[in-house]
Amino acid sequence: MGIAERIYEVVKSLPEAAAAEVLDYAENERAKTAAKGVQADRRNLALALLDKHAGKFKAVKFSRADLYDRACIR
């Protein structure tokens, strides 16, 4: 007997209110699991995009004070 059948047998003997609580819990767990999968997919897509453009940006050090000493700001 699988886990689903065992849960069904136990829930079948519970009062309606208790069975509804078990169902709510199971649905919430399924929603959490699905949300984690979506977050993982979004993260993997973002990392793939970063990998695609790796090395194309040249980072340079700068002085914040020099940024404010420009002719267009005066």
Distance bins in CASP14 RR format, pairs under 12 A and 6 or more apart:
PFRMAT RR
TARGET T0000
AUTHOR 0000-0000-0000
RMODE 2
METHOD distances of the structure
MODEL  1
1 7 0 0 0 0 0 1 0 0 0 0 0
1 8 0 0 0 0 1 0 0 0 0 0 0
1 9 1 0 0 1 0 0 0 0 0 0 0
1 10 0 0 0 0 0 1 0 0 0 0 0
2 8 0 0 0 0 1 0 0 0 0 0 0
2 9 0 0 0 0 0 1 0 0 0 0 0
3 9 0 0 0 0 0 1 0 0 0 0 0
3 10 0 0 0 0 0 1 0 0 0 0 0
3 26 0 0 0 0 0 1 0 0 0 0 0
4 10 0 0 0 0 0 1 0 0 0 0 0
4 11 0 0 0 0 0 1 0 0 0 0 0
4 26 0 0 0 0 0 1 0 0 0 0 0
5 11 0 0 0 0 0 1 0 0 0 0 0
5 12 0 0 0 0 0 1 0 0 0 0 0
6 12 0 0 0 0 0 1 0 0 0 0 0
6 13 0 0 0 0 0 1 0 0 0 0 0
7 13 0 0 0 0 0 1 0 0 0 0 0
7 14 0 0 0 0 0 1 0 0 0 0 0
7 19 0 0 0 0 0 1 0 0 0 0 0
7 22 1 0 0 1 0 0 0 0 0 0 0
7 23 0 0 0 0 0 1 0 0 0 0 0
7 25 0 0 0 0 0 1 0 0 0 0 0
7 26 0 0 0 0 1 0 0 0 0 0 0
8 14 0 0 0 0 0 1 0 0 0 0 0
8 19 0 0 0 0 0 1 0 0 0 0 0
8 22 0 0 0 0 0 1 0 0 0 0 0
8 23 0 0 0 0 0 1 0 0 0 0 0
8 26 0 0 0 0 0 1 0 0 0 0 0
9 19 0 0 0 0 0 1 0 0 0 0 0
10 18 0 0 0 0 0 1 0 0 0 0 0
10 19 0 0 0 0 1 0 0 0 0 0 0
10 22 0 0 0 0 1 0 0 0 0 0 0
11 17 0 0 0 0 0 1 0 0 0 0 0
11 18 0 0 0 0 1 0 0 0 0 0 0
11 19 1 0 1 0 0 0 0 0 0 0 0
11 20 0 0 0 0 1 0 0 0 0 0 0
11 21 0 0 0 0 1 0 0 0 0 0 0
11 22 1 0 1 0 0 0 0 0 0 0 0
11 23 1 0 0 1 0 0 0 0 0 0 0
11 24 0 0 0 0 0 1 0 0 0 0 0
11 25 0 0 0 0 0 1 0 0 0 0 0
11 26 0 0 0 0 1 0 0 0 0 0 0
12 18 0 0 0 0 0 1 0 0 0 0 0
12 19 1 0 0 1 0 0 0 0 0 0 0
12 22 0 0 0 0 0 1 0 0 0 0 0
13 19 0 0 0 0 1 0 0 0 0 0 0
13 22 0 0 0 0 0 1 0 0 0 0 0
14 20 0 0 0 0 1 0 0 0 0 0 0
14 21 0 0 0 0 1 0 0 0 0 0 0
14 22 1 0 0 1 0 0 0 0 0 0 0
14 23 0 0 0 0 0 1 0 0 0 0 0
15 21 0 0 0 0 1 0 0 0 0 0 0
15 22 0 0 0 0 0 1 0 0 0 0 0
16 22 0 0 0 0 0 1 0 0 0 0 0
16 23 0 0 0 0 0 1 0 0 0 0 0
17 23 0 0 0 0 0 1 0 0 0 0 0
17 24 0 0 0 0 0 1 0 0 0 0 0
18 24 0 0 0 0 0 1 0 0 0 0 0
18 25 0 0 0 0 0 1 0 0 0 0 0
19 25 0 0 0 0 0 1 0 0 0 0 0
19 26 0 0 0 0 0 1 0 0 0 0 0
20 26 0 0 0 0 0 1 0 0 0 0 0
20 27 0 0 0 0 0 1 0 0 0 0 0
21 27 0 0 0 0 0 1 0 0 0 0 0
21 28 0 0 0 0 0 1 0 0 0 0 0
22 28 0 0 0 0 0 1 0 0 0 0 0
22 29 0 0 0 0 0 1 0 0 0 0 0
23 29 0 0 0 0 0 1 0 0 0 0 0
23 30 0 0 0 0 0 1 0 0 0 0 0
24 30 0 0 0 0 0 1 0 0 0 0 0
24 31 0 0 0 0 0 1 0 0 0 0 0
25 31 0 0 0 0 0 1 0 0 0 0 0
25 32 0 0 0 0 0 1 0 0 0 0 0
26 32 0 0 0 0 0 1 0 0 0 0 0
26 33 0 0 0 0 0 1 0 0 0 0 0
27 33 0 0 0 0 0 1 0 0 0 0 0
27 34 0 0 0 0 0 1 0 0 0 0 0
28 34 0 0 0 0 0 1 0 0 0 0 0
28 35 0 0 0 0 0 1 0 0 0 0 0
29 35 0 0 0 0 0 1 0 0 0 0 0
29 36 0 0 0 0 0 1 0 0 0 0 0
30 36 0 0 0 0 0 1 0 0 0 0 0
30 37 0 0 0 0 0 1 0 0 0 0 0
31 37 0 0 0 0 0 1 0 0 0 0 0
31 38 0 0 0 0 0 1 0 0 0 0 0
32 38 0 0 0 0 0 1 0 0 0 0 0
32 39 0 0 0 0 0 1 0 0 0 0 0
33 39 0 0 0 0 0 1 0 0 0 0 0
33 40 0 0 0 0 0 1 0 0 0 0 0
34 40 0 0 0 0 0 1 0 0 0 0 0
34 41 0 0 0 0 0 1 0 0 0 0 0
35 41 0 0 0 0 0 1 0 0 0 0 0
35 42 0 0 0 0 0 1 0 0 0 0 0
36 42 0 0 0 0 0 1 0 0 0 0 0
36 43 0 0 0 0 0 1 0 0 0 0 0
37 43 0 0 0 0 1 0 0 0 0 0 0
37 44 0 0 0 0 1 0 0 0 0 0 0
37 45 0 0 0 0 0 1 0 0 0 0 0
38 44 0 0 0 0 0 1 0 0 0 0 0
38 45 0 0 0 0 0 1 0 0 0 0 0
39 45 0 0 0 0 0 1 0 0 0 0 0
39 46 0 0 0 0 0 1 0 0 0 0 0
40 46 0 0 0 0 0 1 0 0 0 0 0
40 47 0 0 0 0 0 1 0 0 0 0 0
41 47 0 0 0 0 0 1 0 0 0 0 0
41 48 0 0 0 0 0 1 0 0 0 0 0
42 48 0 0 0 0 0 1 0 0 0 0 0
42 49 0 0 0 0 0 1 0 0 0 0 0
43 49 0 0 0 0 0 1 0 0 0 0 0
43 50 0 0 0 0 0 1 0 0 0 0 0
44 50 0 0 0 0 0 1 0 0 0 0 0
44 51 0 0 0 0 0 1 0 0 0 0 0
45 51 0 0 0 0 0 1 0 0 0 0 0
45 52 0 0 0 0 0 1 0 0 0 0 0
46 52 0 0 0 0 0 1 0 0 0 0 0
46 53 0 0 0 0 0 1 0 0 0 0 0
47 53 0 0 0 0 0 1 0 0 0 0 0
47 54 0 0 0 0 0 1 0 0 0 0 0
48 54 0 0 0 0 0 1 0 0 0 0 0
49 56 0 0 0 0 0 1 0 0 0 0 0
50 56 0 0 0 0 0 1 0 0 0 0 0
50 57 0 0 0 0 0 1 0 0 0 0 0
60 66 0 0 0 0 0 1 0 0 0 0 0
62 68 0 0 0 0 0 1 0 0 0 0 0
62 69 0 0 0 0 0 1 0 0 0 0 0
62 70 0 0 0 0 0 1 0 0 0 0 0
63 69 0 0 0 0 1 0 0 0 0 0 0
63 70 0 0 0 0 0 1 0 0 0 0 0
66 73 0 0 0 0 0 1 0 0 0 0 0
67 73 0 0 0 0 1 0 0 0 0 0 0
68 74 0 0 0 0 1 0 0 0 0 0 0
END
